[in-house]
Amino acid sequence: MAYTTENLRTVALLGHGSAGKTTLAEALLVKAGALPVAGSVERGTTTSDFDALEKTFLHSLRTSVLHLDLPQTRVHLLDTPGFPDFIGQSIGALDAVETAAIVVNAQSGVEMITTRMMEWAGRRKLCRVLVINKIDADNVNPAQVLADLRGAFGKEVLPINLPSGGGTRVVDCFFNPDGEADFSSVAEAHQALIDQVIEVDEDLMAKYLEQGEIAPDELHAPFEKALREGHLVPVCFVSARTGAGVGELLDVLVKLAPNPAEGNPPLFTKGEGANAVEFHSVPDPKKHVLAHVFKVVIDPFIGKLGIFRVHQGTVTRDTQLFVGDGRKPFKVGHLLMLQGGKQVEVDRAVPGDIAAVAKVDEIVFDCVLHDSHDEDQIHMRPLEFPKPMHGFAIAPKKRGDEQRISDVLHKMIAEDPTLLLEHDANLNETVLRGLGELHLRSVFERMASQFKLEIDTRPPRVPYRETVTAKAEGHHRHKKQTGGAGQFGEVYLRIEPMPRGSGFEFVDSVKGGTIPNQYIPAVQKGVEQVLTAGPIAGFPLQDVRVIVYDGKHHPVDSKEIAFVTAGRKAFLDAIEKARPIVLEPIVNLEVLCPETNMGDVAGDLSSRRGQVTGTKSLQPGTLTVNGLAPLSELEGYAARLKAMTAGHAAWTMSLSHYDPAPPNLQQQLATEYAKHRKHEEE
């Protein structure tokens, strides 16, 4: 069947790990007739978790794209991971949908990712629905979970149905004005919904006050408006395992969730930099094509797969599309619609459809596809991804695999915006960073299983620095006469410390041509050779000013190499007199955790030479702890934080500044450096 934009719904299943999103997706597929029987996460038979690693881990690692074809409606469904290590995949899905369905485990209530997803979906102006799953589980209290959700997210949170029969079914509260529920009152819930919805429409409110009753079909438009404005966040109750409430949830998505023409417009901008202005696409199938790539998959069999949401125009097999500001178009050829790991070829995709195209190397995550140069400078407003902070230094187990590892990692980074590859020339190590140890371990296992690459990993070295704390002068005369042309150069310089974070400054104060102008760059080159390895522990030198003020040259024997050598050794002479020290990196920490764990987080920071600099309450029971700590003390911090908070915490880290390292640490680093140099000399 050919679906129009008005017959489409786009929904992302979001929420904390183990909330039951994948099982709920299976139940929805079965209810829609897309599957004869639901698969099982435990048996590795679900449509969503089709990857071999997902079957091993028993939870989602990447966003899976599904669709439900009903007689009059197609629902595009995105099943996203819920564990914090893989949250980047969930954030990337937000720009592909109108509706964010945040799934809550009835046994666990409001969890960390519940809060984060409500916040992120709100920032992207999505319509939000809360789905309380596992209402049939032992020792659950759905009434308390609903109360906790209202306490966390406000009075806009209202049940649109309620559990009945001990969690074996649910009863509608929107179209149905009465009925029996396990708690609360269907009539009261119905009235609360009507009151909340009509608040966004003054004419309807006046009619309601006059007549005392409003027909459900009159409430569709104000209901959509309340969703768009965040004035209403409906709550649905389900048991994905038994199927209770699944049909009712599907009805809510089909009858009440916005279609692509009714949701808030996507957050596009047109132009570059300060000249960029807000741009609204029009969900009209007859206009120029405008589509956004929200996911990239590197498939070993079909190559790069670009998965996109169509926002404007119609994409067919014959459509010629440009990628971003690129000048060379590509022909779509094979237009695909995904059902987990399976691809189905389709004839067209209209505004609201989620489709894919294969083997187009130019496609990258977050790019815009279009068929007219009028859209060359259109971009989706950037998403806010957590900063990759957990790192492993990596090296190949087999010699000669360096290039293969680089190629494979760049493919994975193309898929995952929360992976970062760094090479530190000073420390001579390559570091892969992600959102946590589990995140990186899944990458390494995929490299081994899919690409047959084995690597060695270890914690990355701490990027210490060195500096000087006093002014000093240095001098060196380089003179070499060993037959033939000689070498001569003499340099006088002084050094002084600069404010922390200033870097390095070279000043030429030579007067009277004692060092000719053509040799000043050679002196600077010699000085900069020392910056890469300081005298104490071999770390880069920073925050120092070098002033060359005098010297001597010889009209015949002075050469560039002589002044390079003289500059280097004069600088070393000055550093020894300027009381050099080792600096250690201090990082900003932001920890999102339950309020009850505030003391644990603060105590742990204090025990590791850190300090809490402030706290901020986000929602009842949840707060953000800001702190400072030495990077060297944070090895294994993710595991400690997970243990302290039972997995209900997330953290980000960024470099704040450098401070002098404690004397015992400086001595330890100096000793290790001396042993290393002795070993190299031997």
Secondary structure, 3 states (H helix, E strand, C coil): CCCCHHHEEEEEEECCCCCCHHHHHHHHHHHCCCCCCCCCCCCCCCCCCCCHHHHHHCCCCCCEEEEEECCCCEEEEEECCCCHHHHHHHHHHHHHCCEEEEEEECCCCCCHHHHHHHHHHHHCCCEEEEEEECCCCCCCCHHHHHHHHHHHHCCCEEECEEEECCCCEEEECCCCCCCCCCCCCHHHHHHHHHHHHHCCCHHHHHHHHHHCCCCHHHHHHHHHHHHHCCCCEEEEECCCCCCCCHHHHHHHHHHCCCCCCCCCCCCEEECCHHHCEEECCCCCCCCCCEEEEEEEEEECCCEEEEEEEEEECCEECCCEEEECCCCCCEECCCEEEEECCEEEECCEECCCCEEEEECCCCCCCCCEEECCHHHCCEEECCCCCCCCCEEEEEEECCCCCHHHHHHHHHHHHHHCCCCEEEEECCCCEEEEEECCHHHHHHHHHHHHHHCCCCEEEECCCCCCEEEECCCEEEEEEEEECCCCCCEEEEEEEEEEECCCCCCEEEEECCCCCCCCHHHHHHHHHHHHHHHCCCCCCCCCECCEEEEEEEEECCCCCCCHHHHHHHHHHHHHHHHHHCCEEEEEEEEEEEEEEEHHHHHHHHHHHHHCCCEEEEEEEEECCEEEEEEEEEHHHCCCHHHHHHHHHCCCCEEEEEEEEEEECCHHHHHHHHHHHHHHHHHHHC
